[in-house]
Amino acid sequence: MLSHSVAAGSPPSAADSTTNLSDSTVVDVGQSPPPAVPSPCEPVPALPDDTEPLWATEQVCRFWRSTSSCLVSLVLHALLVIVLGLLAIAPQGHGKGLSLVASTVESSQQSVDTGEFQAESQADLLAGESTSEPLEQTTIELAESVAADARAAGAPTQSTESHVIPDSVGEALADLPAGMLSGEVGGAGDADVTGALHGRNAGVRSNLAMTGGATQASEDAVSRGLRWLQVHQRADGSWCFDLKQAPCEGRCSEGGTEVSSTGATALALLAFLGRGETHFEGDYQDNVKRGLYYLTSHMLITSQGGDLRGEGGGTMYSHGIASIALCEAYAMTHDKTLEPFAQKAIDFIVTAQDPRGGGWRYVPGMPGDTTVSGWQIMALKSGQMAYLRVPYETIERAGRFLDSVQAEKGARYTYKPKLKEGKEFTTSSVGLLCRMYLGWPKDHQGLRRGVELLAREGPSMLGSNSNMYYNYYATQIMHQYGGEQWEAWNTQMRDFLVRTQAEGGHEDGSWYFSGGQARAGGRLYVTAVAIMTLEVYYRHMPLYAPHAVGY
């Protein structure tokens, strides 16, 4: 018989078959049923050393009572370590800049990290007023949209796998077929444009300038003009026509009234790009980088493409000029980060074309005029030069628009269709240059006659009333055509601009003439156009030379 003798006052045991005993009663376990076991978590005294092991539940309770405070402390410290670890690996510099990826056409699958596209400024972009976070997100969305547009246009795809958002724009655009970048897909490949801007490279530029008709004085004038533009760039990377809103706060006279900051920024950028200055190379990398940042961050993405007319009433003038700037910057650098923006700008021009007349005017779809259409046509050709998608039908309709405004078999061009023939040389110069880039041969009767008329008229050198809009277009025509007529024109135009450039004071290096409705653009517009006119020797490679580059 197994029995346990427990002294009076001995504590009950949850591990034993007897409990709640009093005095010195001896219990026969085999004869009496065990009493009910109390709650295992009730406070109980310790058993003598000769008792049997505790119940498992009692062991757990005692362990918890002895270790609970340590466990709580351990958990709290573990959570703190995890939180600090997460903070340590969080992305740094968020919102500081757009990563640029540079790649060559020959090896679009390989990219070189060129750092960040930062819009730095005198006041760090007004203490963070502008950040690139929305732009970074938009860049990837645009890359996907470009690929989607290509598929919708019937471009063959390389994979049937579902599309995954890439880590970079370069990866997204690498999924496009090779022919898309070369112009073989989507109607953009009607000409070989490789090297169209080759003359802007430093070594080539100097040779072309001195053999093509520039002088040291004219090249110095370009440099002074670019310095004037540099100091008039605003903190957010933009330029403005109203010089009261520029850094000089109106110390320069003849500020413009046009409100489009995208148009002003693009004109200034074109002057820098024309001299080979990009965000990767040159003396003005930061200025160009911040200007491009401003354009891309102010593009309004719509179902018709990327709208660059700008806030406050900008027109298709501004959009066309801004599109040229983006296309040239992309063509010169092969920077994949810029490609989706340039493509969307071209897309907007395509959808804004008047479907019946084939031209463009102030708002999308409006029947066209020659001056607005000229900027859009040159933007489309810049898009082809950058191997972007430009539908053949758009170019063809643009040619039909020029047919509708031409006179004398293409030697002259009026402002709008069905206007009486006039002797407006500005619109004629716009029309003739567009004809050159749309493929008219040098011996075309209309082109030859138009050049003769321009040569007879000569550059506009009427002092303060000179028309730089006409001079800008006509100088390009005469340079592309070449010959004795160009040599005579160049001497007059070049020397006129050298001697009329402002000297001294805050206006040093700039120009202003009121002709050609220049008052809206003011000194900034005239200065940018004058610089590009003096860059004509290398800004675009020859169209009619024996080994000419096609456009």
Wavefront OBJ file of the C-alpha trace (Angstrom):
o trace
v 0.000 0.000 0.000
v 1.343 3.339 -1.090
v 0.703 6.175 1.395
v 2.050 9.712 2.017
v 2.284 11.196 5.542
v 1.878 15.002 5.517
v 2.433 17.105 8.662
v -0.101 19.663 9.817
v 0.204 22.896 7.892
v 1.942 21.168 4.946
v 1.021 22.814 1.648
v -1.098 20.993 -0.881
v 0.539 19.716 -4.039
v -0.854 19.939 -7.561
v 1.448 17.126 -8.580
v 0.235 14.657 -5.941
v -2.948 12.510 -5.827
v -3.773 13.957 -2.364
v -4.396 17.607 -1.556
v -6.109 19.981 0.904
v -5.147 17.786 3.885
v -5.128 18.909 7.510
v -3.494 17.829 10.776
v -1.517 14.571 10.404
v -4.154 12.440 8.753
v -2.870 9.421 6.877
v -4.675 8.766 3.652
v -4.739 5.502 1.834
v -4.562 6.468 -1.806
v -5.828 3.173 -2.946
v -8.976 3.415 -0.801
v -10.005 7.069 -1.038
v -10.684 9.090 -4.282
v -8.447 12.130 -4.659
v -10.068 15.471 -3.921
v -10.549 18.070 -6.714
v -7.326 19.683 -8.002
v -7.256 23.432 -7.340
v -6.570 25.973 -10.122
v -2.972 25.441 -11.250
v -2.226 29.152 -11.158
v -3.309 29.712 -7.529
v -0.463 30.801 -5.209
v 0.895 27.709 -3.473
v 3.781 27.159 -1.055
v 6.711 24.999 -2.090
v 6.654 21.244 -1.587
v 9.176 19.466 0.602
v 12.130 18.009 -1.209
v 10.781 14.459 -0.983
v 7.593 15.188 -2.958
v 6.980 14.159 -6.585
v 7.511 16.623 -9.577
v 5.089 19.539 -10.128
v 2.247 19.397 -12.620
v 3.236 20.812 -16.067
v 0.819 23.712 -15.775
v 2.294 24.710 -12.428
v 5.769 24.657 -13.966
v 4.599 27.007 -16.751
v 3.019 29.448 -14.316
v 6.093 29.589 -12.129
v 8.344 30.041 -15.183
v 6.145 32.880 -16.502
v 6.154 34.627 -13.100
v 9.935 34.499 -12.981
v 10.623 35.511 -16.620
v 7.693 37.701 -17.766
v 9.420 41.003 -17.086
v 12.539 39.861 -18.937
v 10.529 38.723 -21.937
v 8.652 42.019 -22.178
v 11.921 43.925 -22.055
v 13.429 41.644 -24.699
v 10.463 42.101 -27.060
v 10.487 45.888 -26.671
v 14.212 46.087 -27.407
v 13.828 43.784 -30.417
v 11.094 46.007 -31.848
v 13.265 49.074 -31.314
v 16.184 47.452 -33.165
v 13.893 46.530 -36.101
v 12.531 50.087 -36.386
v 16.029 51.582 -36.317
v 17.137 49.108 -38.972
v 14.278 50.067 -41.264
v 15.117 53.745 -40.890
v 18.752 53.024 -41.701
v 17.947 51.305 -45.022
v 15.244 53.754 -46.162
v 16.025 55.496 -49.521
v 18.104 58.599 -48.976
v 17.871 61.855 -50.915
v 14.266 61.232 -51.903
v 13.015 63.971 -54.138
v 16.412 65.445 -54.957
v 16.756 64.599 -58.596
v 15.916 62.571 -61.647
v 18.441 59.890 -62.472
v 19.735 60.291 -66.001
v 20.719 57.311 -68.103
v 22.935 57.846 -71.133
v 23.222 55.254 -73.865
v 24.239 55.129 -77.492
v 22.046 54.184 -80.403
v 24.485 51.436 -81.322
v 24.122 49.706 -77.932
v 20.817 50.726 -76.426
v 20.932 47.821 -73.983
v 23.959 49.267 -72.187
v 23.593 52.320 -70.028
v 25.909 54.491 -68.034
v 24.744 56.033 -64.788
v 25.493 59.712 -65.070
v 24.342 60.755 -61.644
v 21.289 62.768 -60.852
v 19.329 65.265 -62.864
v 19.193 67.952 -60.194
v 17.603 71.309 -60.616
v 20.036 73.078 -58.312
v 19.822 76.814 -57.987
v 20.983 79.854 -56.094
v 18.555 79.009 -53.304
v 18.430 75.226 -53.760
v 15.331 75.561 -55.896
v 13.790 77.996 -53.445
v 14.346 75.698 -50.482
v 12.891 72.616 -52.105
v 10.012 74.308 -53.868
v 10.527 71.995 -56.867
v 11.325 68.311 -56.449
v 11.699 65.504 -58.921
v 9.524 62.908 -57.203
v 6.535 63.441 -59.532
v 8.927 63.610 -62.488
v 10.591 60.326 -61.579
v 7.215 58.638 -61.404
v 6.051 60.295 -64.595
v 9.186 59.200 -66.421
v 8.435 55.532 -65.857
v 4.775 56.056 -66.717
v 5.806 57.799 -69.928
v 8.160 54.983 -70.822
v 5.325 52.513 -70.474
v 3.074 54.796 -72.496
v 5.671 55.034 -75.276
v 5.878 51.253 -75.465
v 2.078 50.972 -75.425
v 1.764 53.522 -78.222
v 4.279 51.584 -80.278
v 2.303 48.369 -79.855
v -0.924 50.157 -80.730
v 0.722 51.449 -83.912
v 1.419 47.885 -84.970
v 5.054 47.632 -83.962
v 6.113 44.019 -83.369
v 6.752 43.073 -79.768
v 9.671 40.998 -78.614
v 7.907 39.138 -75.849
v 4.416 38.011 -74.914
v 5.126 38.253 -71.206
v 3.107 40.693 -69.124
v 4.706 44.094 -68.775
v 6.375 44.820 -65.457
v 7.276 48.309 -64.322
v 11.060 48.527 -64.800
v 13.647 49.967 -62.480
v 14.634 52.607 -65.012
v 13.387 54.288 -68.126
v 16.253 52.761 -70.080
v 15.000 49.256 -69.276
v 11.482 50.138 -70.361
v 12.587 51.523 -73.688
v 14.990 48.653 -74.256
v 11.894 46.477 -74.727
v 11.024 48.396 -77.895
v 12.009 46.792 -81.196
v 15.330 47.993 -82.576
v 13.630 49.513 -85.608
v 11.641 51.836 -83.385
v 14.752 53.756 -82.413
v 16.174 53.806 -85.936
v 12.973 55.066 -87.515
v 12.163 51.831 -89.355
v 8.960 51.354 -87.375
v 6.169 53.889 -87.043
v 6.842 55.914 -90.172
v 9.833 57.858 -88.902
v 12.452 56.389 -91.171
v 12.138 58.314 -94.419
v 15.701 59.593 -94.136
v 19.032 58.679 -92.601
v 19.670 61.347 -90.014
v 22.720 59.897 -88.322
v 25.126 62.686 -87.452
v 22.745 65.549 -88.292
v 24.035 67.492 -85.269
v 27.606 66.278 -85.574
v 28.822 69.788 -86.350
v 28.146 70.873 -82.769
v 30.969 68.733 -81.386
v 33.802 70.913 -80.141
v 36.517 69.919 -82.616
v 34.235 69.786 -85.638
v 32.471 73.004 -84.655
v 35.614 75.129 -84.717
v 36.591 73.879 -88.145
v 33.107 74.334 -89.625
v 32.851 77.831 -88.193
v 36.118 79.116 -89.630
v 35.778 77.413 -92.991
v 32.071 78.182 -93.293
v 32.198 81.939 -92.868
v 32.392 82.698 -89.138
v 35.008 84.977 -87.617
v 36.585 85.142 -84.207
v 34.427 88.191 -83.533
v 31.210 86.323 -84.397
v 32.190 83.354 -82.208
v 32.987 85.750 -79.367
v 29.551 87.289 -79.861
v 27.989 83.843 -79.414
v 29.926 83.343 -76.183
v 28.867 86.731 -74.821
v 25.264 86.037 -75.750
v 25.295 82.709 -73.911
v 26.731 84.382 -70.817
v 23.876 86.898 -70.896
v 21.387 84.028 -71.057
v 23.160 82.277 -68.209
v 22.799 85.144 -65.756
v 19.130 85.591 -66.669
v 18.115 82.040 -65.839
v 15.724 81.899 -62.923
v 16.175 79.851 -59.751
v 13.742 77.151 -60.884
v 15.708 76.564 -64.098
v 13.416 78.535 -66.393
v 13.760 81.704 -68.434
v 11.008 84.260 -68.934
v 10.310 86.885 -71.575
v 9.338 89.480 -68.960
v 12.724 90.548 -67.637
v 11.159 92.100 -64.556
v 10.667 88.509 -63.397
v 14.249 87.561 -64.300
v 17.215 87.788 -61.896
v 18.063 91.264 -63.201
v 14.603 92.449 -62.067
v 14.126 94.643 -65.103
v 17.537 96.289 -65.235
v 17.610 95.155 -68.874
v 15.234 97.113 -71.073
v 12.739 95.803 -73.612
v 11.334 92.901 -71.649
v 8.671 90.888 -73.438
v 4.997 90.377 -72.695
v 4.595 86.735 -73.757
v 3.627 84.633 -70.721
v 4.860 81.172 -71.707
v 7.863 80.229 -69.581
v 8.212 76.934 -71.467
v 8.635 78.839 -74.726
v 11.217 81.193 -73.218
v 13.105 78.318 -71.598
v 13.159 76.348 -74.839
v 14.496 79.272 -76.874
v 17.346 79.778 -74.419
v 18.106 76.054 -74.428
v 18.216 75.983 -78.234
v 20.887 78.675 -78.172
v 23.019 76.592 -75.783
v 22.402 73.336 -77.647
v 23.307 75.028 -80.946
v 26.831 75.589 -79.636
v 27.157 71.981 -78.427
v 26.353 72.747 -74.798
v 24.447 69.863 -73.160
v 23.793 68.628 -69.626
v 26.720 66.218 -70.113
v 29.318 68.388 -71.851
v 30.349 72.009 -72.164
v 30.670 75.092 -70.006
v 26.965 75.385 -69.204
v 26.015 71.862 -68.139
v 24.192 73.013 -65.027
v 22.184 75.647 -66.911
v 21.126 73.184 -69.581
v 20.327 70.512 -67.012
v 18.098 72.811 -64.994
v 16.398 74.109 -68.117
v 15.611 70.595 -69.298
v 14.361 69.736 -65.825
v 11.983 72.687 -65.994
v 10.587 71.649 -69.385
v 10.070 68.008 -68.484
v 8.569 68.763 -65.084
v 6.119 71.221 -66.667
v 4.919 68.887 -69.401
v 1.184 68.257 -69.043
v 0.461 64.625 -69.907
v -2.805 64.248 -71.815
v -4.452 61.578 -73.937
v -3.158 63.523 -76.974
v 0.459 63.503 -75.804
v 2.689 65.767 -73.717
v 1.537 69.398 -73.770
v 4.328 71.981 -73.435
v 2.380 75.146 -74.196
v 2.850 76.206 -70.598
v 0.634 77.825 -68.027
v -1.183 81.080 -68.472
v -2.082 80.993 -72.153
v 0.834 79.528 -74.071
v 0.188 78.472 -77.673
v 1.465 75.910 -80.151
v 4.354 78.304 -80.825
v 5.731 77.459 -77.385
v 5.010 73.775 -77.742
v 6.813 73.511 -81.070
v 9.912 75.309 -79.802
v 9.993 73.255 -76.595
v 9.621 70.052 -78.609
v 12.640 70.968 -80.733
v 14.689 71.574 -77.581
v 13.812 68.182 -76.077
v 14.403 66.351 -79.359
v 17.778 68.024 -79.916
v 18.903 67.364 -76.352
v 17.966 63.706 -76.719
v 19.546 63.398 -80.176
v 22.802 64.966 -78.961
v 23.169 62.868 -75.804
v 21.160 59.669 -76.437
v 19.966 60.168 -72.870
v 17.158 57.649 -72.420
v 15.626 59.644 -69.590
v 14.683 62.346 -72.093
v 13.301 60.020 -74.762
v 9.749 59.523 -73.410
v 9.302 63.269 -72.930
v 10.518 64.041 -76.447
v 8.259 61.340 -77.878
v 5.208 62.628 -76.019
v 5.926 66.144 -77.255
v 5.983 64.837 -80.832
v 2.772 62.899 -80.189
v 1.040 66.113 -79.134
v 2.066 67.807 -82.387
v 0.719 64.856 -84.358
v -2.683 64.985 -82.675
v -2.820 68.810 -82.780
v -2.539 68.914 -86.574
v -5.546 70.211 -88.486
v -6.800 66.955 -90.055
v -8.186 68.708 -93.130
v -5.705 71.448 -93.949
v -2.619 69.766 -92.494
v -1.307 72.823 -90.654
v -1.147 74.093 -87.080
v -2.124 77.287 -85.355
v -2.505 78.542 -81.801
v -4.624 75.692 -80.406
v -4.817 72.017 -81.415
v -6.983 71.284 -84.447
v -7.221 74.905 -85.546
v -6.724 75.598 -89.289
v -3.064 76.397 -89.716
v -0.898 79.368 -90.533
v 2.621 79.299 -91.937
v 4.530 80.630 -88.939
v 3.092 78.274 -86.310
v 3.247 75.362 -88.743
v 6.912 76.091 -89.417
v 7.886 75.413 -85.792
v 5.865 72.192 -85.726
v 7.384 70.928 -88.972
v 10.881 71.641 -87.699
v 10.004 69.841 -84.457
v 8.825 66.800 -86.408
v 12.067 66.775 -88.369
v 13.985 67.082 -85.083
v 11.996 64.081 -83.882
v 13.089 62.108 -86.930
v 16.646 63.287 -86.333
v 16.378 61.757 -82.841
v 14.870 58.516 -84.218
v 11.507 59.106 -82.584
v 8.210 57.932 -84.048
v 6.835 60.460 -86.528
v 3.937 59.175 -88.651
v 4.469 59.509 -92.374
v 0.876 60.723 -92.755
v 1.600 63.732 -90.531
v 4.547 64.786 -92.711
v 2.509 64.237 -95.852
v -0.357 66.417 -94.598
v 2.165 69.122 -93.620
v 3.407 69.099 -97.204
v -0.158 69.565 -98.453
v -0.530 72.545 -96.121
v 2.559 74.152 -97.659
v 1.023 73.534 -101.063
v -2.037 75.488 -99.925
v -0.043 78.587 -98.921
v 2.530 78.642 -101.713
v 2.690 81.050 -104.637
v 4.849 81.198 -107.752
v 5.232 77.392 -107.747
v 6.666 77.366 -104.248
v 8.954 80.384 -104.422
v 6.745 82.417 -102.064
v 4.482 81.552 -99.132
v 1.564 83.445 -97.660
v 0.521 83.542 -94.022
v -2.674 81.523 -94.499
v -4.353 79.669 -97.368
v -6.394 81.657 -99.876
v -4.766 84.954 -98.963
v -3.815 87.216 -101.820
v -0.243 86.906 -102.933
v 2.007 89.340 -101.139
v 5.682 90.059 -100.705
v 5.918 88.903 -97.089
v 9.453 87.563 -96.901
v 9.091 86.230 -93.354
v 6.480 83.619 -94.223
v 8.299 82.854 -97.482
v 11.498 82.088 -95.564
v 9.575 79.795 -93.199
v 7.957 77.947 -96.080
v 11.175 77.546 -98.057
v 13.150 76.170 -95.115
v 10.384 73.657 -94.423
v 10.482 72.618 -98.077
v 14.206 71.984 -97.773
v 13.753 69.735 -94.766
v 10.788 67.969 -96.320
v 12.951 66.883 -99.236
v 12.914 69.409 -102.053
v 16.120 68.974 -104.090
v 18.470 71.895 -104.600
v 17.509 72.218 -108.261
v 13.763 72.418 -107.569
v 12.359 75.325 -109.568
v 10.428 76.815 -106.649
v 13.360 76.557 -104.243
v 15.828 78.057 -106.695
v 13.500 80.960 -107.426
v 12.796 81.506 -103.717
v 16.504 81.708 -102.899
v 16.961 84.268 -105.683
v 14.202 86.434 -104.205
v 15.702 86.239 -100.713
v 19.162 87.081 -101.997
v 17.747 90.095 -103.800
v 15.957 91.231 -100.619
v 18.975 90.649 -98.394
v 19.065 90.480 -94.595
v 16.846 92.774 -92.527
v 19.234 95.415 -91.240
v 16.943 98.318 -90.382
v 18.578 99.263 -87.114
v 16.163 98.995 -84.216
v 13.414 97.815 -86.590
v 15.329 94.838 -87.938
v 13.314 91.641 -88.279
v 15.260 88.803 -86.640
v 12.470 86.299 -87.232
v 13.010 86.671 -90.959
v 16.793 86.767 -90.570
v 16.788 83.536 -88.561
v 14.915 81.495 -91.166
v 16.420 83.141 -94.251
v 20.005 82.736 -93.001
v 19.468 78.991 -92.636
v 18.083 78.798 -96.179
v 20.980 80.721 -97.671
v 23.548 78.681 -95.726
v 22.030 75.374 -96.807
v 21.826 76.526 -100.411
v 25.402 77.829 -100.434
v 27.237 79.505 -103.264
v 27.999 83.137 -103.935
v 24.567 84.212 -102.737
v 25.311 82.731 -99.317
v 28.726 84.358 -99.112
v 27.275 87.800 -99.793
v 24.426 87.209 -97.320
v 26.719 85.885 -94.610
v 29.062 88.841 -94.653
v 26.202 91.289 -94.178
v 24.283 89.283 -91.574
v 27.280 88.241 -89.502
v 28.867 91.664 -89.300
v 25.539 93.357 -88.584
v 24.944 91.166 -85.537
v 28.505 91.592 -84.267
v 28.310 95.364 -84.325
v 24.787 95.643 -82.883
v 25.373 93.435 -79.817
v 24.927 95.385 -76.575
v 28.092 96.318 -74.698
v 28.419 97.246 -71.051
v 25.937 97.187 -68.229
v 23.486 94.437 -67.509
v 22.498 94.180 -71.183
v 26.045 93.281 -72.228
v 25.987 90.439 -74.760
v 22.308 90.735 -75.685
v 20.378 92.101 -78.680
v 17.065 93.791 -79.242
v 15.255 94.762 -82.462
v 11.556 95.519 -82.586
v 10.839 94.252 -86.095
v 8.896 91.089 -86.801
v 6.589 91.516 -83.817
v 9.519 91.024 -81.454
v 7.947 93.069 -78.681
v 6.066 90.047 -77.317
v 9.281 88.078 -76.854
v 11.428 91.068 -76.049
v 15.160 91.046 -75.476
v 15.320 87.382 -74.450
v 13.675 86.212 -77.673
v 15.796 88.440 -79.932
v 19.005 87.447 -78.157
v 18.322 83.711 -78.466
v 17.420 84.015 -82.152
v 20.492 86.167 -82.865
v 22.767 83.599 -81.200
v 21.261 80.772 -83.275
v 21.714 82.851 -86.421
v 25.438 83.202 -85.656
v 25.609 79.447 -84.963
v 24.351 78.620 -88.455
v 27.780 77.348 -89.605
v 27.639 74.268 -87.396
v 24.156 74.114 -85.919
v 22.916 71.735 -88.639
v 25.005 69.719 -91.052
v 24.631 70.552 -94.777
v 21.644 69.224 -96.694
v 23.039 69.569 -100.213
v 26.742 68.833 -99.799
v 28.172 65.815 -101.706
v 28.126 63.723 -98.516
v 25.178 65.487 -96.917
v 23.364 64.206 -93.888
v 19.703 63.535 -94.557
v 16.900 64.729 -92.292
l 1 2 3 4 5 6 7 8 9 10 11 12 13 14 15 16 17 18 19 20 21 22 23 24 25 26 27 28 29 30 31 32 33 34 35 36 37 38 39 40 41 42 43 44 45 46 47 48 49 50 51 52 53 54 55 56 57 58 59 60 61 62 63 64 65 66 67 68 69 70 71 72 73 74 75 76 77 78 79 80 81 82 83 84 85 86 87 88 89 90 91 92 93 94 95 96 97 98 99 100 101 102 103 104 105 106 107 108 109 110 111 112 113 114 115 116 117 118 119 120 121 122 123 124 125 126 127 128 129 130 131 132 133 134 135 136 137 138 139 140 141 142 143 144 145 146 147 148 149 150 151 152 153 154 155 156 157 158 159 160 161 162 163 164 165 166 167 168 169 170 171 172 173 174 175 176 177 178 179 180 181 182 183 184 185 186 187 188 189 190 191 192 193 194 195 196 197 198 199 200 201 202 203 204 205 206 207 208 209 210 211 212 213 214 215 216 217 218 219 220 221 222 223 224 225 226 227 228 229 230 231 232 233 234 235 236 237 238 239 240 241 242 243 244 245 246 247 248 249 250 251 252 253 254 255 256 257 258 259 260 261 262 263 264 265 266 267 268 269 270 271 272 273 274 275 276 277 278 279 280 281 282 283 284 285 286 287 288 289 290 291 292 293 294 295 296 297 298 299 300 301 302 303 304 305 306 307 308 309 310 311 312 313 314 315 316 317 318 319 320 321 322 323 324 325 326 327 328 329 330 331 332 333 334 335 336 337 338 339 340 341 342 343 344 345 346 347 348 349 350 351 352 353 354 355 356 357 358 359 360 361 362 363 364 365 366 367 368 369 370 371 372 373 374 375 376 377 378 379 380 381 382 383 384 385 386 387 388 389 390 391 392 393 394 395 396 397 398 399 400 401 402 403 404 405 406 407 408 409 410 411 412 413 414 415 416 417 418 419 420 421 422 423 424 425 426 427 428 429 430 431 432 433 434 435 436 437 438 439 440 441 442 443 444 445 446 447 448 449 450 451 452 453 454 455 456 457 458 459 460 461 462 463 464 465 466 467 468 469 470 471 472 473 474 475 476 477 478 479 480 481 482 483 484 485 486 487 488 489 490 491 492 493 494 495 496 497 498 499 500 501 502 503 504 505 506 507 508 509 510 511 512 513 514 515 516 517 518 519 520 521 522 523 524 525 526 527 528 529 530 531 532 533 534 535 536 537 538 539 540 541 542 543 544 545 546 547 548 549 550 551
